Amino acid sequence: MSQAPLDYKMAVGPGHNKPPLDPAEIAAAAVDQLVANTEAWAEHSPVILDEATATACQTWLNQLTERLKDCKAKLAIERAPHDQALKDIQAKWAPLQRKLAVCIEAVGRMRGAWLTVKQRRLDAEREQKRREAAEAQQRAEQLAQAARAKEHGPGAVTNKIAAQEAAAEAQRAAKVAAAVPVRAQTKSDLGGRAASLRTYHFADVVDWEACWMHFHEDDPDNPGKRRPAESLRAELQRLANEQVRHGAREIPGCWIDKEER
């Protein structure tokens, strides 16, 4: 009777140069067999009807639980050196990052103060140029109106020339006003993009009830009523479950249910 060929991974002798077996690869076959057995159990004994079957079920559950514990233990062993290496890397670089963060904050405040001053100057300059452009445009319109009123006779040519010059001056004033930057910027001697003040928006809730109702939507199951939006419902569910885990057995608006496993 011929023997089945040996798996080279399981039959390596002295002097072999095969790679070491991966623990997960070794466990995979056992787990696959447990999955197959579980499928068979679910097919042949979907309902427990006697004590003997219940005992066998508990034994089977214990085996599955032990295999899961074994996988978790091997994971912890294999991951341990990597966790330590990550801690060592973080310990090496974190102090440097903290020092640089403090410096960046300090210098950033100085730059921000300067940009604020520069922005105010730009705003004032832009407003001044805007007024000058508006005044130039008004003069040009007045002179153009005077030239149209007297197209013939003494002074007609002079009026027309003055109107044209005023119109050109109004155009130049408008370009000067438009050229004033809207946002103050600073540039680095080392190049890169210019920096400017950033605008940050944030909400400061002053009416909690109004804010609460804002994050509600029409309830499709109860016409005329509203319910929290999906993201808010998920957060409320999380908070309720957390309180139940900590011993709460009465929460307004909630049924406290239980499940034996």
C-alpha positions in Angstrom: 0.0 0.0 0.0 1.6 3.3 -1.1 1.9 6.1 1.3 0.6 9.6 0.5 3.4 12.1 -0.3 4.6 14.0 2.7 4.0 17.8 2.8 7.5 19.3 2.7 6.5 21.9 5.3 5.7 19.2 7.8 8.6 16.8 6.9 11.7 18.9 6.9 14.9 17.2 8.1 18.3 18.4 9.2 20.0 20.9 7.0 16.8 22.0 5.2 16.6 25.5 3.9 12.9 25.9 3.9 11.5 29.1 5.4 10.1 28.9 9.0 6.4 28.2 9.2 4.1 31.2 9.8 2.0 30.6 13.0 -1.0 32.0 11.2 -0.5 29.6 8.3 -0.3 26.7 10.7 -3.5 27.8 12.5 -5.4 28.4 9.3 -5.9 24.7 8.6 -7.3 24.1 12.1 -9.6 27.1 11.9 -10.9 26.0 8.5 -11.7 22.6 9.9 -13.5 24.3 12.8 -15.5 26.3 10.4 -16.4 23.2 8.4 -17.4 21.4 11.6 -19.5 24.4 12.7 -21.3 24.4 9.4 -22.0 20.6 9.9 -23.2 21.2 13.4 -25.6 24.0 12.3 -27.0 21.7 9.6 -27.5 18.5 11.7 -28.3 20.0 15.1 -29.9 23.5 14.6 -31.9 23.1 17.7 -30.8 21.5 21.0 -33.4 19.1 22.3 -31.7 17.1 25.0 -29.0 17.4 27.6 -26.5 15.2 25.8 -26.6 17.5 22.8 -26.3 20.6 25.0 -23.2 19.1 26.7 -21.7 18.4 23.3 -22.6 22.0 22.2 -20.9 23.4 25.3 -17.8 21.3 24.6 -17.7 22.5 21.0 -18.2 26.1 22.1 -15.3 25.8 24.5 -13.0 24.5 21.8 -13.9 27.4 19.5 -13.3 29.8 22.4 -10.0 28.3 23.2 -8.9 28.5 19.6 -9.9 32.2 19.5 -7.9 32.8 22.7 -4.9 31.0 21.1 -5.1 33.2 18.0 -5.2 36.3 20.1 -2.3 35.2 22.2 -0.2 34.4 19.2 -1.1 37.8 17.7 0.0 39.5 20.9 3.3 37.7 20.9 4.0 38.5 17.2 2.9 42.1 17.6 4.9 42.8 20.8 8.2 43.7 19.3 6.6 45.9 16.7 4.6 47.7 19.4 7.8 48.3 21.4 9.6 49.5 18.2 6.8 52.0 17.6 7.1 53.2 21.2 10.8 53.6 20.8 10.4 55.6 17.6 7.7 57.8 19.2 9.9 58.4 22.2 12.7 59.5 20.0 10.8 61.9 17.8 8.0 63.2 20.1 10.2 65.5 22.2 11.6 67.2 19.1 8.1 67.7 17.7 6.9 69.2 20.9 9.8 71.7 21.0 9.2 72.7 17.4 5.5 73.0 18.0 6.1 75.5 20.8 8.5 77.5 18.6 6.0 77.5 15.7 3.3 78.7 18.0 5.4 81.5 19.3 6.7 82.7 15.9 3.2 82.2 14.4 1.7 84.6 17.0 4.3 87.2 16.0 3.6 86.8 12.3 -0.1 86.9 13.0 0.2 90.2 14.8 2.1 91.7 12.0 -0.3 90.4 9.4 -3.2 91.9 11.4 -1.5 95.3 11.4 -0.7 95.0 7.7 -4.3 93.9 6.9 -5.6 97.0 8.6 -3.3 99.2 6.6 -4.3 97.5 3.4 -8.0 97.9 4.2 -7.5 101.6 4.9 -5.4 102.1 1.7 -8.0 100.2 -0.4 -10.8 102.3 1.0 -8.8 105.5 0.3 -8.1 104.5 -3.3 -11.7 103.5 -3.7 -12.9 107.0 -2.6 -10.3 108.6 -4.9 -11.5 106.5 -7.8 -15.1 107.4 -7.1 -14.3 111.1 -6.9 -12.3 110.9 -10.1 -15.2 109.2 -11.8 -17.6 111.8 -10.6 -15.4 114.6 -11.9 -15.1 112.9 -15.3 -18.9 112.5 -15.5 -19.4 116.2 -14.6 -16.9 117.4 -17.2 -18.4 115.1 -19.8 -21.8 116.5 -19.1 -20.5 120.0 -19.4 -18.8 119.2 -22.7 -22.0 117.8 -24.1 -23.9 120.8 -23.0 -21.6 123.1 -24.9 -20.4 121.4 -28.1 -19.9 124.6 -30.0 -18.6 128.1 -29.4 -16.0 129.4 -27.1 -14.5 126.9 -24.7 -16.1 123.9 -26.4 -12.8 122.3 -27.4 -11.2 123.0 -24.0 -14.2 121.4 -22.3 -14.0 118.3 -24.5 -10.2 117.9 -23.8 -10.8 118.3 -20.0 -13.5 115.7 -20.1 -11.3 113.2 -21.9 -8.4 113.8 -19.5 -10.7 113.4 -16.5 -12.0 110.1 -18.0 -8.5 108.8 -18.4 -7.6 109.8 -14.9 -10.7 108.1 -13.6 -9.6 104.9 -15.3 -6.1 105.1 -13.8 -7.6 105.7 -10.3 -9.9 102.7 -10.7 -6.9 100.5 -11.7 -4.9 101.7 -8.7 -7.8 100.9 -6.4 -8.2 97.5 -7.9 -4.5 96.8 -7.5 -4.5 97.1 -3.7 -4.2 93.5 -2.3 -7.3 92.2 -0.5 -5.3 90.1 1.9 -2.0 90.9 3.7 0.8 88.4 3.0 4.3 87.7 4.0 7.0 85.9 2.0 9.9 83.8 3.1 13.5 84.4 1.9 13.7 80.7 1.3 10.8 80.7 -1.2 7.6 78.8 -1.0 4.1 80.1 -0.9 3.3 83.4 0.7 1.5 83.3 4.1 -1.6 85.2 4.9 -4.1 85.3 7.7 -6.6 82.5 7.7 -10.3 82.8 8.6 -11.7 80.1 10.9 -15.4 79.7 11.5 -16.8 77.9 14.5 -20.1 77.6 16.2 -20.8 78.8 19.7 -24.1 77.4 20.8 -26.2 80.0 22.7 -29.6 78.4 22.4 -29.3 74.6 23.0 -33.0 73.9 22.3 -33.0 75.7 19.0 -29.7 74.0 18.0 -31.2 70.6 19.1 -34.3 71.1 16.9 -32.1 72.1 13.9 -30.6 68.7 13.8 -34.0 67.0 13.5 -35.8 65.8 10.4 -39.3 64.8 9.5 -40.2 61.3 10.9 -41.4 59.2 8.0 -43.1 56.7 10.4 -45.0 59.4 12.3 -46.4 62.2 10.0 -46.3 65.6 11.6 -43.5 64.6 14.0 -39.7 65.1 13.8 -36.9 62.9 15.0 -33.1 63.4 15.4 -31.0 63.1 12.2 -29.3 59.8 11.6 -25.9 60.9 13.0 -27.5 62.3 16.1 -29.6 59.1 16.6 -26.4 57.1 16.4 -24.7 59.2 19.0 -27.7 59.0 21.3 -27.8 55.2 20.9 -24.1 55.1 21.8 -24.6 57.2 24.9 -27.6 55.2 26.0 -25.7 51.9 25.6 -22.7 53.3 27.5 -25.0 54.2 30.4 -26.6 50.8 30.4 -23.1 49.1 30.4 -22.4 51.2 33.5 -25.5 50.0 35.3 -28.3 52.3 34.3 -31.6 50.5 34.0 -33.9 53.5 33.4 -33.2 56.0 30.7 -36.0 58.4 29.5 -37.2 57.4 26.0 -35.5 54.0 26.1 -36.5 50.4 26.6 -33.8 48.5 28.5 -33.7 45.1 27.0 -31.4 42.1 27.7 -30.1 39.1 25.9 -28.7 35.9 27.3 -25.7 34.5 25.4 
